[in-house]
Amino acid sequence: MNIHVFGRSHTYCLRKALAKQGPPLASDHFVIADTAELRKRKQEGVSDGQMLKDHFDKGSPPSRQFWFSWVGGNEHNLIGLMRHPRHFDFIHPQDPGLPLDPGAEILTYGLVKAALRESAGVKRSIETLTQARKAINAPLYQIEPPPPKADDDFIRLHLGQVFREQYGASAQVPDIAPASLRRKTWLAYCDVMREECAKLTVGYVATPPSVMDRDGYLLPQAYANDATHGNAWYGGEMLKVLSAIANGRQYPDIKDAA
């Protein structure tokens, strides 16, 4: 079974898991592509979709193909990881009991979703998915990004420079947004991507419960050494899900794979 995965930094955990433990099934042939590296070599006039198809066709034996996209997946962090100078919060309909940040301006769920949908990163992800859907005649799925990490101290310690510089954050004591807001912006981002995928007839792979705590945050054992990504153990759990979908098996941790 050919299982093709393309994207950027979120795919690194899959590479690490494959190097450490191999694929879930011996018959799984995983090929993982970094879209940024491929674009550097892309010929003028070639769409991203055709670029990906040409790349995967070269490196795969003839057999059935399943494609998984892990493009994007950081846009919610750009608005929800650091505390915005104009503090905001909102109620997410999936988890309305999450606390509101005292003193924050309360926005509507629709406004936050609209801001995410109009962000440059989401638009770029949808364009890549659109082109991939046109170029290939095989099942195509978008993978949900890792849930937020609940540990504020861990995030502060492992905060990347892009976030340290956001809003002029202090390098000594960065102003992290509340964990509840981090979860709500992640949920809103996932809602946007799920809706956009449905329009494109692209399946959506939600996060398996095996990597989340009971409150919906990423398990500490799944933390990579940064503020937002999952590690090799998390990558191994995601490989199980992708393998199960591609091979038509029922995997107990699949919540949503259309």
N, C-alpha and C positions, 0 to 999 in steps of 0.2 A: 504494500500500500504506500503510495507516494503522498506524503503530508508536507505541504509547502507552507511556510510561515514567512511573512514579510512585515517589516516595521523597523523601529529604531531601538531605543534603550530598553524597552520592556522585553524585547526578545532575548536579551543577554542572559537572563535567568534560565531560559530554555537551553541555550548553548552550554551553560555551566552544568546543568542537570544531565544533558546528554553525555558530556565529557566524563562526568563522575559516575553515572549509573547506566548509561545506554538507554535505548528506547524501551517503552513499556512492553512491546512485543517485538520479537526478533524480526518479524515481517514488516515492521514499520520502517519506512525510509524517510527520515526527516531531512528536509533541506531548508535552511534558514537564511534569509537574505536581508541585508541592511539596505534599506531603500536609499539612504543618503549616499552610500558608496556606489550603488548602481547608477544613480543619477550623474555621478562624476564621469562615468564612461558612456553615458547614453548619447546616441547620435541625435543630431538636431532633427526635429520633426517627429520623433518617435514618442508616443504617449507613454505614461507610466505603466499603463496596463499592458501594452505590447512589450515594454522593457521587462516587466516581471515575467510574462509568459515566455519570452525568448530565453531568459535566464534559467527558469525552472525546467524548460523543455530540454536544455542542454545537459543538465545534471541529474536527470531522473530516468530510471529504467522504464520501459513501457508497461504501465499498469494503471489502474484507476487512480485519479487524483482528487485530493481534498485540499482546499486552499483556506488558510487562516491569516487574517490581517490583524496586526497589532500596531497599526499606525495611531499616532496621537496618544492620548491617555495622560496628558499632563496639564491640560487646559484648566481643569478644576483647581489644581494646585496654584496656578498663577493668580487666581482670585481668592482662594480659600485657605492657603497654607499660612501666609503671613497676615497679621491684622492690618486691614486697610486703614489708611489715615482717617477716612470717614467710616467709622465702624458701622458695619451692617450685619444683619441677620435675617433669617426668613424661616418659615415653617414648611417643611417638606411633607406632602400628603402621605407618603409611605411610612413615615415615623414622626407623627405630629407631637409626640411626647418629648422629643429632644429639647433640651433647655435652650432658652434664648439668652444671648449675651446682654447683661444689664447695661442700659445706656446706649445700646446700638440702635441705629435706624432700621426699622423693620420694613423690608421690601417684600414684594409678592413673589411667590414661587415662579409665576409666569415671567416676571421681569428678569430673574436670575437665569432661567432657562433661555430666554431670548438673548441675553448677553453672551452666554456660552455658545449658542447656536451661531451668533454673528462673529465670534472670535476668529482670528486668522487661522489659528491652529485647527479648529473644527472644520472650517471651510476647506482647508488643505486636505484634511483626512477624508472628507466626503468626496472631494474631487478625485483623490487616489482610488477610493473604493468604486466610484462611478466608472472610472477608466478600467479598473481591473474587472468589473462585472461585464463590461462590453467586450473585453479581450479574451475572456476564457469561457469555456463551456464545461464547467465543473462546479461542484458545490463550493460556495464561498461564505466564510463566517468572519465576523469581527469579534475579537476577544476583549472582554472588559478589563480595564486596568486594575491594578491591585487596590484594595480598599485602603483608606487612610490608616496611618499608625496612630495609636492613642497616646503613646508615651511622649509627652512634651519635652522632657529632658533629653531623650534620645534624639528627637528631631533637632533641638538646639545644638547638640553636640555634633550632629552629622549634616548640618545644613550646608547645601552647596552655595557657591558664590553668587549664582544667579538670584537666589532667594535672599542672601545676606545683603545684596545691593538693592533689593526691591524696597521701595518706599524709604530708602535711606536707613535701613535697619542697622542697629548697632551690632558690631561684630562680637561684642562681649555678651550682651543679653538680648538676642533677637526677640522681637515681639511676635510670638506665635499666636495664630488665631485659635479660639477654643476648639477642642476636639469635636464637639458637637457640630460646629460650623464646617469643619473639615469633612465630616461625614455627609452633611447635607449638600455641600457643593459637589462631592463625589456622586451622590445619588442623582443630583440634577444633571450632571454631565452624562451619566449612564442613561438616564431617560432620553436625553437628546440623541445620543448615538443609537439607542435602540429604535427610536422613531425614524431616524434617517435611514437606518439599515432596512427597516420594513419597506420603505419607499423604493429601495433599490433591489428588493428580493435578495437581501444578504442576511444570512443567519446571524444570530447573536449569542455568544457564549458568556453567560454570567459567571460570576465568581463562585467556585465550589465552597460549600460550608466548611470543608475540612481545613481551610486556611484562615477562617475567621473565628473570632471569639463570639460569645453569645450576644454581644452588643453590636456586632457587625464590623468590628475593626480587625485589621490584619493581626494575626497571631505574632507575638514576639519572635517565635522560632522561625518565622518567615521573613524577618527583616533583613534586607541588604544593608550594607554600611553607608546608607545615605538616607535622606528624609522621605523618599517616595517610592522606592523600588522594592521588589521581592528578591529573595536569594535563591540559591540552587535548590534548596528543599522545596520552596514555593514553586520553582520551575518544574520540579519533578511531579508535583501534584497537578500542575497544569498540563504537563505531557500526558498524564493518565486520562485527563478529560478529552484532549484533542484526539488521542488514540481511540478512545471509546466512541467518539462521534464518527471518526473516519471508518471504523470497523463495524459500526452498527451494533455495538454492545451497549447494554444498559449499565451506566456507571452511577452509583448512588449519590454522588455529589454534584451531578449536573442538575442545575435548577432550571435553566432556560437555554435551549439550543434549538432554534427553529430551523 
